[in-house]
Amino acid sequence: MPRSEATEQYPGAAQWLEFNETCLQAEAALEDAKRAAARERDQVLNSIAAWTEPASNRVKAVINALYEEKVTAARTKCDNECKHAEQALRQKLG
């Protein structure tokens, strides 16, 4: 339903829509961050083929850990943005 239709049907809908849009944007940023971290990880992992096996195991462990850290940080940011939007919504609703 378009935003204008929703706000016409329910006067308080704009606040809910703003909350939803904020969370959708945060979730989209999370997905972008996950894709970027995966590209970086995959680039390193794909270049390992020429390395010696012991080195590649160490590199795999570190790059996978870095990937997880980046995804966790992006997820935390997303969660915080949605929590902040929820708090703002609750304040507006009283």
One Martini backbone bead per residue (centre of mass of N, CA, C, O) as a GRO file, in nm:
protein
   94
    1MET     BB    1   0.095   0.037   0.025
    2PRO     BB    2   0.087   0.347  -0.005
    3ARG     BB    3   0.155   0.602   0.200
    4SER     BB    4  -0.094   0.784   0.140
    5GLU     BB    5  -0.308   0.565   0.194
    6ALA     BB    6  -0.231   0.499   0.485
    7THR     BB    7  -0.265   0.792   0.602
    8GLU     BB    8  -0.568   0.807   0.528
    9GLN     BB    9  -0.667   0.555   0.698
   10TYR     BB   10  -0.432   0.642   0.920
   11PRO     BB   11  -0.297   0.898   1.091
   12GLY     BB   12  -0.058   0.713   1.243
   13ALA     BB   13   0.096   0.571   1.002
   14ALA     BB   14   0.352   0.743   0.953
   15GLN     BB   15   0.508   0.642   1.201
   16TRP     BB   16   0.516   0.345   1.117
   17LEU     BB   17   0.648   0.387   0.840
   18GLU     BB   18   0.907   0.515   0.942
   19PHE     BB   19   0.999   0.276   1.105
   20ASN     BB   20   1.002   0.071   0.873
   21GLU     BB   21   1.198   0.224   0.683
   22THR     BB   22   1.438   0.227   0.874
   23CYS     BB   23   1.465  -0.083   0.893
   24LEU     BB   24   1.495  -0.140   0.592
   25GLN     BB   25   1.756   0.024   0.558
   26ALA     BB   26   1.922  -0.134   0.767
   27GLU     BB   27   1.890  -0.410   0.624
   28ALA     BB   28   2.023  -0.324   0.358
   29ALA     BB   29   2.297  -0.250   0.484
   30LEU     BB   30   2.354  -0.531   0.588
   31GLU     BB   31   2.358  -0.675   0.313
   32ASP     BB   32   2.586  -0.505   0.194
   33ALA     BB   33   2.798  -0.581   0.410
   34LYS     BB   34   2.791  -0.885   0.357
   35ARG     BB   35   2.878  -0.873   0.061
   36ALA     BB   36   3.149  -0.728   0.107
   37ALA     BB   37   3.272  -0.939   0.299
   38ALA     BB   38   3.250  -1.176   0.100
   39ARG     BB   39   3.426  -1.062  -0.122
   40GLU     BB   40   3.681  -1.039   0.045
   41ARG     BB   41   3.699  -1.331   0.133
   42ASP     BB   42   3.694  -1.462  -0.154
   43GLN     BB   43   3.945  -1.328  -0.262
   44VAL     BB   44   4.136  -1.462  -0.066
   45LEU     BB   45   4.053  -1.762  -0.102
   46ASN     BB   46   4.112  -1.766  -0.419
   47SER     BB   47   4.435  -1.699  -0.368
   48ILE     BB   48   4.541  -1.963  -0.205
   49ALA     BB   49   4.621  -2.196  -0.404
   50ALA     BB   50   4.944  -2.108  -0.410
   51TRP     BB   51   4.971  -2.192  -0.132
   52THR     BB   52   5.047  -2.329   0.142
   53GLU     BB   53   4.872  -2.517   0.353
   54PRO     BB   54   4.935  -2.394   0.632
   55ALA     BB   55   4.877  -2.103   0.545
   56SER     BB   56   4.585  -2.140   0.446
   57ASN     BB   57   4.461  -2.213   0.720
   58ARG     BB   58   4.526  -1.947   0.859
   59VAL     BB   59   4.389  -1.759   0.659
   60LYS     BB   60   4.107  -1.880   0.676
   61ALA     BB   61   4.063  -1.822   0.974
   62VAL     BB   62   4.094  -1.513   0.961
   63ILE     BB   63   3.894  -1.437   0.731
   64ASN     BB   64   3.649  -1.564   0.870
   65ALA     BB   65   3.663  -1.391   1.126
   66LEU     BB   66   3.636  -1.117   0.985
   67TYR     BB   67   3.368  -1.168   0.859
   68GLU     BB   68   3.210  -1.213   1.123
   69GLU     BB   69   3.273  -0.936   1.244
   70LYS     BB   70   3.138  -0.766   1.021
   71VAL     BB   71   2.858  -0.890   1.044
   72THR     BB   72   2.813  -0.830   1.343
   73ALA     BB   73   2.843  -0.522   1.322
   74ALA     BB   74   2.612  -0.483   1.117
   75ARG     BB   75   2.391  -0.611   1.292
   76THR     BB   76   2.417  -0.419   1.530
   77LYS     BB   77   2.352  -0.164   1.375
   78CYS     BB   78   2.074  -0.249   1.284
   79ASP     BB   79   1.951  -0.300   1.562
   80ASN     BB   80   2.001  -0.012   1.672
   81GLU     BB   81   1.832   0.140   1.462
   82CYS     BB   82   1.565  -0.004   1.530
   83LYS     BB   83   1.558   0.069   1.830
   84HIS     BB   84   1.559   0.373   1.788
   85ALA     BB   85   1.300   0.379   1.619
   86GLU     BB   86   1.123   0.259   1.838
   87GLN     BB   87   1.165   0.477   2.050
   88ALA     BB   88   1.055   0.707   1.877
   89LEU     BB   89   0.776   0.587   1.841
   90ARG     BB   90   0.698   0.568   2.140
   91GLN     BB   91   0.715   0.872   2.189
   92LYS     BB   92   0.498   0.955   1.981
   93LEU     BB   93   0.268   0.771   2.114
   94GLY     BB   94   0.312   0.779   2.445
   0.00000   0.00000   0.00000
